[in-house]
Amino acid sequence: MPGDDIRFGLDRRVRLAAPLTLASGQALHGVDVAYETYGTLNADASNAVLICHALTGDQHVASLHPRTGKPGWWPRLVGAGKPVDPARHFIVCSNVLGGCSGSTGPGSIGPAGDIYAMCFPVITIADMVAAQLALLDHLGVRVLAAAVGGSMGGMQVLQLAATAPDRVRSAVVIASAARHSAQNIAFHEVGRQAIMADPGWRHGNYGDTPPAAGLSVARMAAHITYLSEAGLTEKFGRRLQDREALGFGFDAEFQVESYLRHQGLSFVDRFDANSYLYITRAMDYFDLAAPHDGRLADAFKGTRTRFALVSFTSDWLYPTTESRRIVRALNAAGAEVSFVELESPHGHDAFLLDTPEMNRVVDGFLRAGA
């Protein structure tokens, strides 16, 4: 059976045999999906857990990133002795369609033999999920024990549960929403305009010399939304960076300025500018209720999937009100759902940080559904 020989942390790539029809009506041929697996698929293929990554994540969820050498992005939740454990689960995490870590995206070679760049078709969260479902078919996984994701990963989990409810028994949605708000879209547009205003962007045809300044500013602006005022004040306050007095200039005088600049510059080394444009646009398009005349409950009508939702008190990017909206819709649809709001000063990024309460919630939910 596919997956029997998969070892802990094995990084793979598969080319989908069939063209992928997109929400736009276009079709992508020769789609590659890069993925990483942990654990072993059991005899009846009933222990698979799909981990869905956020905007700037990738398939390296719990092992060293091959480019940066840094640990995976969710080792606090995924790993030995963690809620998603390779000793019990066959864990799959793929780089999303449109990404820049091996899956087909704007940096890939198109049918004409050239890099797609801005000729890559605009994609949606539903298109990302379609590619993931094709990957699961390749791996011999018909029904997932669970799908788990935070932020944009939570959007993918919701989309999966809405469009293919027969393929996921349990869904864990953390710090996410069923639609992108006007404020979210506005922040993304600032980032996109920063990239496109960089002379080095060259209408997306920048080759090996990325629009570093624009992408760095985009990351800085986005990173602010992942934090909270309380968290920033606690970590940095108005403390100066490597100086005792104000310099009366425009260097990074405050620690928070230096921190943001570091975040921006390090991001350029690991992420593609055009991928950032395409993935943020996919998030902006996300509105799970739109195909149902705005009735979110209808997106989950008749579902047998069980849901767990988690939000954080200081998350103003995807606040608790968004999670409660999903919970109300699931209740109206007659779905089995549990919800908890957790105290945290860390803003949206709380789902990636050391949050024992979140781990207990996820672990208990997954064990109850096993």
C-alpha positions in Angstrom: 0.0 0.0 0.0 1.3 3.5 -0.7 3.0 5.0 2.3 4.1 1.7 3.9 7.8 2.6 3.3 7.5 6.1 4.5 10.0 7.0 7.3 9.9 9.8 9.8 10.4 13.1 8.2 10.6 11.9 4.6 10.4 14.7 2.1 8.8 13.9 -1.3 7.3 15.4 -4.4 4.6 13.9 -6.6 3.5 15.1 -10.1 -0.3 14.8 -10.4 -1.3 12.6 -13.3 -4.5 14.6 -14.1 -4.8 18.3 -14.8 -6.0 20.4 -11.9 -9.1 22.4 -12.8 -9.1 25.7 -10.9 -12.0 27.8 -9.5 -11.2 30.3 -12.2 -12.0 27.7 -14.9 -8.4 27.4 -16.0 -6.6 24.1 -15.8 -3.0 23.5 -14.6 -1.1 20.6 -16.2 1.8 18.8 -14.6 1.1 20.0 -11.1 3.8 19.1 -8.6 2.9 18.7 -4.9 5.8 18.8 -2.4 5.0 17.1 0.9 6.6 15.7 4.0 5.4 12.7 6.0 5.9 11.3 9.5 4.9 8.0 10.9 3.4 5.0 9.0 0.1 4.5 7.4 -1.7 1.6 9.1 -3.2 -1.4 7.4 -6.7 0.1 6.9 -5.4 3.6 6.1 -7.4 5.0 9.0 -4.7 7.0 10.9 -3.8 9.7 8.5 -3.7 13.3 9.8 -3.3 16.2 7.3 -1.5 19.3 8.7 -2.3 22.5 6.7 0.2 25.4 6.8 -0.3 29.1 7.1 0.6 31.8 4.6 4.4 31.6 4.9 4.6 28.0 6.0 5.6 25.0 4.1 5.7 21.2 4.3 8.5 21.1 6.9 6.2 21.1 9.8 8.3 19.3 12.4 11.7 18.7 10.9 14.7 20.9 9.9 14.1 23.3 7.0 16.5 22.3 4.3 17.1 25.9 3.2 17.4 27.7 6.6 18.5 24.8 8.8 15.9 25.9 11.4 13.4 23.6 13.1 10.0 23.1 11.5 7.2 25.6 12.1 4.9 23.5 14.4 7.1 21.1 16.5 5.1 22.1 19.6 2.0 20.3 18.2 3.6 17.7 15.9 6.2 15.2 16.9 6.9 12.4 19.4 4.7 12.6 22.4 2.8 15.6 21.0 -1.0 15.7 20.1 -0.2 14.7 16.5 2.3 11.9 17.1 4.0 9.8 14.4 3.8 6.8 16.8 0.0 6.9 16.4 -0.6 8.9 13.2 0.5 9.0 9.6 1.2 12.7 9.3 1.1 14.5 5.9 1.9 18.1 5.3 2.2 19.6 1.8 3.4 22.9 0.4 0.3 24.6 -0.9 -0.4 25.1 -4.6 1.1 28.5 -5.5 3.9 28.0 -2.8 7.6 28.2 -3.2 8.9 25.1 -1.5 8.5 22.5 -4.2 4.8 22.7 -5.2 3.8 24.2 -8.5 3.6 28.0 -8.2 4.6 31.2 -10.0 8.3 30.3 -9.7 7.8 26.9 -11.5 8.5 26.1 -15.1 5.3 26.3 -17.2 4.3 24.2 -20.3 6.1 26.6 -22.6 9.4 26.0 -20.8 9.6 29.4 -19.1 9.0 30.3 -15.5 5.3 31.1 -15.0 5.9 34.4 -13.1 2.7 36.4 -13.4 1.3 34.2 -16.1 0.5 31.7 -13.3 -3.3 31.5 -12.9 -4.9 33.1 -9.9 -5.7 30.4 -7.3 -8.0 30.0 -4.4 -8.1 28.1 -1.1 -10.4 25.6 -2.8 -7.7 25.0 -5.4 -5.1 24.4 -2.7 -7.4 21.8 -1.1 -8.0 20.1 -4.5 -4.3 19.6 -4.9 -4.1 18.2 -1.3 -7.0 15.7 -2.1 -5.1 14.5 -5.2 -2.0 14.0 -3.0 -4.0 12.0 -0.5 -5.4 9.8 -3.4 -1.7 9.2 -4.4 -0.9 8.1 -0.8 -3.8 5.8 -0.6 -5.7 7.9 2.0 -9.4 7.9 1.3 -10.6 9.3 4.7 -8.5 11.4 7.1 -8.6 10.7 10.8 -8.2 14.5 11.1 -7.2 17.7 9.3 -5.5 20.3 11.5 -4.5 23.9 10.7 -4.1 27.4 12.0 -4.6 30.7 10.2 -4.7 30.0 6.5 -4.2 26.4 7.4 -7.5 26.6 9.3 -9.2 28.0 6.1 -8.0 24.9 4.2 -9.4 22.6 6.9 -12.8 24.4 6.7 -12.8 24.2 2.9 -11.9 20.5 3.0 -14.7 19.8 5.5 -17.2 21.8 3.5 -16.4 20.4 0.0 -15.3 16.8 0.9 -17.0 16.0 4.3 -16.8 12.3 3.5 -13.0 12.5 3.5 -12.3 13.9 7.0 -13.6 12.6 10.3 -12.3 15.4 12.5 -11.4 19.0 11.8 -9.3 21.2 14.0 -9.4 24.9 13.1 -7.2 27.2 15.1 -7.0 31.0 15.0 -8.8 31.2 11.7 -12.0 32.4 9.9 -14.5 31.4 7.3 -13.9 34.6 5.3 -11.3 37.3 4.9 -12.4 40.6 6.4 -12.0 44.0 4.7 -9.2 44.8 7.2 -7.4 41.6 6.3 -7.7 42.4 2.6 -6.4 45.9 3.3 -3.3 44.7 5.0 -2.6 42.2 2.2 -3.0 45.0 -0.4 -0.4 47.1 1.4 2.1 44.2 1.2 1.3 43.5 -2.4 1.7 47.1 -3.4 5.1 47.3 -1.5 6.3 44.3 -3.7 5.0 45.7 -6.9 6.3 49.2 -6.3 9.8 47.8 -5.9 11.7 48.5 -9.2 13.3 45.1 -8.9 9.9 43.4 -9.2 9.9 44.0 -13.0 6.3 42.9 -13.4 7.1 39.6 -11.8 10.0 38.8 -14.1 12.8 39.3 -11.5 14.6 35.9 -12.0 17.2 35.2 -9.4 17.2 38.8 -8.1 14.1 39.3 -6.1 12.5 42.6 -5.1 14.0 42.3 -1.7 13.0 45.8 -0.4 9.4 45.4 -1.3 9.1 41.8 0.0 10.8 42.8 3.2 8.3 45.7 3.8 5.4 43.4 3.0 6.6 40.9 5.6 7.1 43.7 8.2 3.6 45.0 7.7 2.1 41.5 7.9 4.2 40.5 10.9 2.7 43.4 13.0 -0.7 41.8 12.5 0.5 38.5 13.9 1.4 40.2 17.2 -0.5 42.1 19.9 0.0 45.5 21.4 0.5 43.9 24.8 3.0 41.4 23.4 5.0 44.1 21.6 5.0 46.3 24.7 6.2 43.5 26.9 8.9 42.4 24.5 10.2 45.7 23.3 8.4 48.7 24.9 10.2 51.9 23.8 13.6 50.5 24.5 16.4 51.7 22.3 18.6 49.4 20.1 22.3 49.3 21.0 22.3 53.0 22.2 21.8 55.1 25.3 20.1 58.1 23.7 18.1 59.1 20.6 20.2 59.4 17.5 17.9 61.9 15.7 18.0 59.9 12.5 16.3 57.1 10.6 18.3 54.1 11.6 16.6 51.4 13.6 16.8 53.3 16.9 14.1 51.3 18.7 14.3 47.6 19.4 11.0 47.0 17.7 12.2 48.6 14.5 15.3 46.4 14.5 13.2 43.3 15.1 10.8 44.1 12.2 13.7 44.8 9.9 15.3 41.5 10.8 12.0 39.7 10.2 11.7 41.3 6.8 15.3 40.6 5.6 15.2 37.0 6.8 12.0 36.4 5.0 13.5 37.4 1.7 15.9 34.5 2.0 13.2 31.9 2.2 10.1 33.1 0.4 9.2 34.1 -3.2 7.7 37.5 -3.9 5.3 36.3 -6.6 4.1 33.4 -4.3 3.4 36.0 -1.7 1.2 37.9 -4.2 -0.7 34.8 -5.2 -1.2 33.2 -1.8 -2.4 36.5 -0.2 -4.9 36.9 -3.1 -6.2 33.4 -2.5 -6.8 34.3 1.2 -8.6 37.5 0.2 -10.9 35.5 -2.1 -11.8 33.1 0.7 -15.5 33.3 1.7 -16.9 29.9 2.5 -20.5 31.3 2.7 -20.4 33.1 -0.7 -21.5 30.0 -2.8 -24.5 29.6 -0.4 -25.9 33.1 -0.7 -24.1 34.1 2.4 -25.5 31.3 4.6 -22.4 29.8 6.2 -24.4 27.0 7.8 -25.3 25.7 4.4 -21.7 25.1 3.6 -21.7 22.4 6.3 -25.2 21.0 5.7 -25.5 17.3 6.6 -21.9 17.0 7.6 -20.8 14.2 9.8 -17.4 15.7 10.5 -16.7 16.6 14.1 -15.1 20.0 14.7 -12.9 21.7 17.3 -12.3 25.4 17.1 -9.7 27.4 19.1 -9.2 31.1 19.3 -7.0 33.5 21.3 -8.0 36.5 23.4 -5.3 38.8 21.9 -5.7 37.7 18.3 -7.0 40.8 16.4 -6.2 39.4 12.9 -8.7 36.5 13.3 -10.5 37.4 16.5 -12.7 35.2 18.5 -15.8 36.7 16.9 -14.8 34.9 13.6 -14.5 31.6 15.4 -17.9 32.1 17.1 -19.5 32.8 13.7 -18.2 29.4 12.5 -19.5 27.7 15.7 -22.9 29.2 15.2 -23.0 28.0 11.6 -21.9 24.5 12.6 -24.6 24.4 15.4 -27.2 25.5 12.8 -26.0 22.7 10.5 -26.3 20.1 13.3 -22.6 19.4 13.3 -20.7 18.1 16.4 -18.5 21.1 17.5 -16.5 22.2 20.5 -15.0 25.6 21.0 -12.6 27.2 23.4 -11.1 30.7 23.6 -7.7 30.7 25.2 -5.9 33.4 27.1 -2.7 34.6 25.5 -0.8 37.9 25.2 0.9 36.8 21.9 -1.7 37.7 19.4 -2.3 35.7 16.3 1.1 33.9 16.6 -0.1 32.3 19.8 -1.0 29.1 17.8 2.6 28.6 16.9 4.1 29.3 20.3 4.3 27.3 23.5 0.6 27.0 24.4 0.0 23.9 26.7 -3.7 24.6 26.9 -4.0 24.4 23.1 -2.1 21.1 23.1 -4.4 19.6 25.7 -7.5 20.7 23.8 -6.2 19.2 20.5 -4.9 16.0 22.1 -8.1 15.4 23.9 -10.2 16.0 20.8 -8.1 13.8 18.5 -8.1 10.9 21.1 -11.8 11.2 21.5 -12.3 10.7 17.8 -9.9 7.9 17.4 
